Amino acid sequence: MLSVAPEASVAQLVRCMKSGPKPPVALLTSDFVNTSLSAFLCFSGRLFYPSYGVIERPFGIDALKDQIAAGAFMWVFGSLVFLVPAIYLTTRFLANGRLISEKTGLERTRALAQ
């Protein structure tokens, strides 16, 4: 089963590439969730957690501005976690014409012997 969590490594995805272009699609779908939540945090204009506005914060940052900064940070770096592997797998798919890992030396030798 393919894991689409941010912890999913490119190596895990390469092992699952025999199923066609599904890993990049799964990554882009997961990024949609990240983008939606990040955009909501950035553009909502109100605190997502009203209790967050009550507590003291270091450096005197306004709670709403802190939420907007957190949403922007999550949007940029959270999307990179999904988009970099998706771009890598898509370019690999387009270069090879299919999503399979490169053959090992032993598989190449067997293919040449046939």
C-alpha positions as CSV (number, residue, x, y, z in Angstrom):
1,M,0.0,0.0,0.0
2,L,1.3,3.5,-0.9
3,S,1.7,5.9,2.0
4,V,1.0,9.5,1.0
5,A,2.0,11.0,4.4
6,P,4.8,13.6,4.3
7,E,7.1,11.0,5.8
8,A,6.8,9.0,2.6
9,S,10.2,8.8,1.0
10,V,11.0,8.8,-2.6
11,A,12.4,5.2,-2.2
12,Q,9.0,4.0,-1.0
13,L,7.3,5.6,-3.9
14,V,9.8,4.2,-6.4
15,R,9.0,0.7,-5.1
16,C,5.3,1.3,-5.8
17,M,5.9,2.7,-9.3
18,K,4.8,-0.5,-11.1
19,S,1.2,0.6,-10.7
20,G,1.5,3.4,-13.3
21,P,1.2,7.2,-12.7
22,K,-0.7,6.7,-9.4
23,P,2.0,7.9,-7.0
24,P,2.3,11.4,-8.5
25,V,-1.5,11.7,-8.6
26,A,-1.7,10.6,-4.9
27,L,0.9,13.2,-3.9
28,L,-0.9,16.0,-5.7
29,T,-4.2,15.0,-4.2
30,S,-2.6,15.0,-0.7
31,D,-1.1,18.4,-1.5
32,F,-4.6,19.7,-2.2
33,V,-5.5,19.0,1.4
34,N,-2.4,20.8,2.7
35,T,-3.1,23.8,0.4
36,S,-6.7,24.0,1.5
37,L,-5.9,24.1,5.2
38,S,-3.0,26.5,4.7
39,A,-5.2,28.9,2.6
40,F,-7.9,28.7,5.2
41,L,-5.4,29.7,7.9
42,C,-3.9,32.5,5.8
43,F,-7.1,34.1,4.5
44,S,-9.8,33.3,7.1
45,G,-9.5,36.7,8.9
46,R,-10.4,35.2,12.2
47,L,-8.6,32.8,14.7
48,F,-9.2,29.2,14.0
49,Y,-8.8,28.5,17.7
50,P,-10.3,31.4,19.7
51,S,-8.5,30.1,22.8
52,Y,-5.2,30.8,21.1
53,G,-5.9,34.6,21.3
54,V,-6.1,34.5,25.1
55,I,-2.7,33.1,25.9
56,E,0.5,35.2,26.0
57,R,2.9,34.8,23.1
58,P,6.6,35.5,23.1
59,F,7.8,38.5,21.1
60,G,4.3,40.2,21.3
61,I,3.1,38.9,18.0
62,D,-0.6,39.2,17.4
63,A,-2.5,35.9,17.4
64,L,-4.0,36.4,14.0
65,K,-0.7,37.4,12.4
66,D,0.9,34.4,14.0
67,Q,-1.8,32.2,12.4
68,I,-1.3,33.8,9.0
69,A,2.5,33.3,9.2
70,A,2.0,29.6,10.3
71,G,-0.4,29.1,7.4
72,A,2.1,30.6,4.9
73,F,5.0,28.5,6.3
74,M,2.8,25.4,6.1
75,W,1.7,26.2,2.6
76,V,5.3,26.7,1.2
77,F,7.2,24.0,3.0
78,G,4.3,21.5,3.3
79,S,3.7,21.8,-0.5
80,L,7.4,21.2,-1.2
81,V,7.2,17.9,0.7
82,F,4.5,16.7,-1.8
83,L,5.6,18.5,-5.0
84,V,9.3,17.6,-5.1
85,P,8.7,13.9,-5.2
86,A,5.7,14.3,-7.6
87,I,7.9,16.3,-10.0
88,Y,10.7,13.7,-9.7
89,L,8.3,10.8,-10.3
90,T,6.6,12.6,-13.2
91,T,9.8,13.4,-15.0
92,R,11.0,9.9,-14.4
93,F,7.7,8.6,-15.8
94,L,8.0,10.8,-18.9
95,A,11.7,9.9,-19.5
96,N,11.2,6.2,-19.2
97,G,7.7,6.0,-20.7
98,R,6.7,4.0,-17.7
99,L,7.1,4.0,-13.9
100,I,9.4,1.2,-13.0
101,S,12.7,1.3,-11.2
102,E,15.9,0.9,-13.0
103,K,17.1,-2.6,-13.6
104,T,19.9,-3.9,-11.4
105,G,23.1,-5.3,-12.9
106,L,21.9,-8.9,-12.6
107,E,18.6,-8.1,-14.4
108,R,20.5,-6.4,-17.2
109,T,22.8,-9.4,-17.5
110,R,19.8,-11.8,-17.7
111,A,18.1,-9.5,-20.3
112,L,21.2,-9.5,-22.5
113,A,21.6,-13.3,-22.2
114,Q,18.1,-13.9,-23.6
